Amino acid sequence: RAHSGEWSGHKLHEAAVALAIPAFRRHFAGWRPLSEPERSAPLLRRWESALCGGGAGGVAAGAAEQAFCALLYAVVLPPLRSALANEWRAADAISATALLSVWRPLLPAALFGEVLAGQVLPRLVGEVGAWAPSLGADSAPLHASLRPWERLLPPPGLQPLFPAIRQKLLVAIGAWNAAADDDDDGGGGGG
């Protein structure tokens, strides 16, 4: 960026973001994140490059990154959080993972982690809690809801869900074994 000293000295990155937020809010009005995951991501990549890219580093770069983070926090996170909280069904991992895959490179790690911890993980825990393993073809496989998240979740990933899954499987196997034993004991009779 040319004249990074002037940008930093006059805090022009903060002024640019403050002036841009109302226009971005209008631009993002009506955004359906789950059905339009890439909307405006290229525009925000250009803003990130203009504000943060090629800077002198140090305090100036930190202030520019903080200003860009404020822009994301004000205009991207509210509709993204709302979509994950109100529209997304945990059984449909594809739409949410597509959305977060697009925005992950733009969101600072702290904001991305906040979205995962606040919107995604509680829904995945709920999905595991509602899951009832069965041998019937009518039950949806749990891995279809969970596996797509492996590449997006930071360590420990899905591991916190494993004890509940293991417990449900043990209960289901016990029930299946008991049913099989009942069939063996009561269904015989021929000879």
C-alpha positions in Angstrom: 0.0 0.0 0.0 1.4 3.4 -0.9 1.8 5.9 1.9 1.3 3.5 4.7 2.8 5.9 7.1 0.1 8.5 6.3 -2.6 5.8 6.6 -1.3 4.8 10.0 -0.7 8.3 11.3 -4.1 9.6 10.3 -5.8 6.3 11.1 -7.3 6.4 7.6 -8.1 2.6 7.8 -10.4 3.3 10.7 -12.1 6.2 8.8 -12.4 4.1 5.7 -14.1 1.2 7.6 -16.4 3.6 9.5 -17.5 5.2 6.3 -17.9 1.8 4.6 -20.0 0.0 7.2 -23.4 1.6 6.3 -22.8 0.9 2.6 -21.9 -2.7 3.4 -24.9 -3.1 5.6 -27.1 -2.0 2.7 -25.2 -4.3 0.4 -25.6 -7.3 2.7 -29.3 -6.6 3.4 -31.3 -9.6 2.2 -28.2 -11.9 2.0 -29.2 -15.5 2.4 -25.8 -17.0 3.6 -26.8 -20.7 3.3 -28.0 -20.3 -0.3 -25.5 -17.6 -1.4 -22.4 -18.4 0.5 -20.0 -16.5 -1.8 -22.0 -13.3 -2.1 -19.6 -10.4 -1.5 -16.6 -12.5 -0.4 -14.5 -11.3 -3.4 -15.4 -7.7 -2.5 -14.3 -8.2 1.1 -11.1 -9.9 -0.1 -10.3 -6.7 -2.0 -11.0 -4.6 1.1 -8.8 -6.8 3.2 -6.0 -6.5 0.6 -6.4 -2.7 0.5 -6.5 -2.3 4.3 -4.1 -4.9 5.4 -2.0 -6.1 2.5 1.5 -4.9 1.8 1.6 -2.8 4.9 4.7 -1.9 6.9 3.9 -4.4 9.6 3.9 -3.7 13.3 1.4 -1.4 14.9 0.1 -0.1 11.5 -0.7 -3.6 10.3 -2.3 -4.5 13.6 -4.5 -1.4 13.5 -5.5 -2.1 9.9 -6.3 -5.7 10.7 -8.4 -4.6 13.7 -10.3 -2.2 11.5 -11.0 -4.9 8.9 -12.1 -7.2 11.8 -14.5 -4.5 12.9 -16.0 -4.4 9.4 -16.5 -8.2 9.4 -17.9 -8.2 12.9 -20.4 -5.4 11.9 -21.6 -6.6 8.5 -20.8 -10.3 7.9 -21.2 -12.0 11.3 -24.8 -10.9 12.1 -26.4 -12.5 9.0 -23.9 -15.5 9.1 -24.8 -16.2 12.8 -28.5 -15.7 12.2 -28.5 -18.1 9.3 -26.7 -20.8 11.3 -28.9 -20.3 14.3 -32.3 -20.0 12.6 -32.2 -21.6 9.2 -29.5 -24.3 9.2 -30.5 -27.8 10.1 -27.5 -29.8 11.5 -28.5 -32.8 9.3 -27.7 -30.6 6.3 -24.0 -30.2 6.8 -23.3 -29.3 3.1 -24.8 -25.8 3.1 -23.2 -24.7 6.4 -19.8 -26.2 5.6 -19.9 -24.5 2.1 -20.7 -21.2 3.8 -17.9 -21.4 6.4 -15.4 -22.7 3.8 -15.9 -19.6 1.8 -15.6 -17.2 4.8 -12.9 -19.0 6.8 -10.0 -17.4 5.0 -11.5 -13.9 5.6 -12.5 -14.3 9.2 -9.8 -14.0 11.8 -9.2 -17.2 13.8 -10.9 -15.7 16.9 -14.1 -14.8 15.0 -14.2 -18.1 13.1 -13.8 -20.0 16.4 -16.5 -17.9 17.9 -18.9 -18.9 15.1 -18.0 -22.6 15.5 -18.3 -22.5 19.3 -21.5 -20.5 19.3 -23.5 -21.7 16.4 -22.0 -25.0 15.0 -20.9 -27.1 17.9 -24.1 -26.7 20.0 -26.1 -27.8 16.9 -23.9 -30.8 16.3 -24.2 -31.8 20.0 -28.0 -31.5 19.5 -27.8 -33.7 16.4 -26.0 -36.4 18.3 -28.4 -36.1 21.2 -31.4 -36.6 18.8 -29.8 -39.4 16.9 -31.3 -42.8 17.5 -29.2 -45.5 15.9 -31.2 -48.3 14.2 -30.8 -51.0 11.6 -33.7 -49.7 9.6 -33.3 -47.9 6.3 -35.4 -45.0 7.7 -32.7 -43.7 10.0 -30.3 -41.1 8.6 -26.6 -42.0 9.1 -25.0 -39.7 11.7 -21.7 -39.5 9.8 -23.5 -37.7 7.0 -24.1 -34.8 9.4 -20.7 -34.9 11.1 -18.0 -35.9 8.6 -18.1 -32.7 6.5 -17.1 -30.8 9.6 -13.8 -32.6 10.1 -11.9 -30.2 7.8 -13.3 -27.0 9.4 -13.2 -27.8 13.1 -10.0 -27.0 14.9 -8.5 -29.6 17.3 -10.0 -31.5 19.0 -12.5 -31.5 16.1 -15.4 -33.9 16.6 -13.8 -35.8 19.5 -15.9 -34.1 22.2 -19.0 -35.8 20.5 -17.5 -39.3 20.5 -18.5 -40.3 24.1 -22.1 -39.6 23.5 -22.0 -41.4 20.1 -20.2 -44.4 21.8 -22.9 -44.5 24.5 -25.8 -44.4 22.0 -24.1 -47.2 20.0 -23.6 -49.3 23.1 -27.3 -48.9 24.1 -28.4 -49.7 20.6 -26.2 -52.8 20.3 -27.5 -54.0 23.7 -31.0 -53.6 22.4 -30.3 -55.4 19.2 -28.6 -58.3 21.0 -31.5 -58.6 23.4 -34.0 -58.6 20.5 -31.9 -61.2 18.7 -31.8 -63.4 21.9 -35.6 -63.1 22.2 -36.0 -64.2 18.6 -33.8 -67.2 19.2 -35.5 -68.2 22.4 -39.1 -67.7 21.3 -39.2 -68.3 17.6 -38.0 -71.9 17.4 -40.4 -74.8 17.8 -39.7 -76.9 14.8 -37.7 -80.0 14.7 
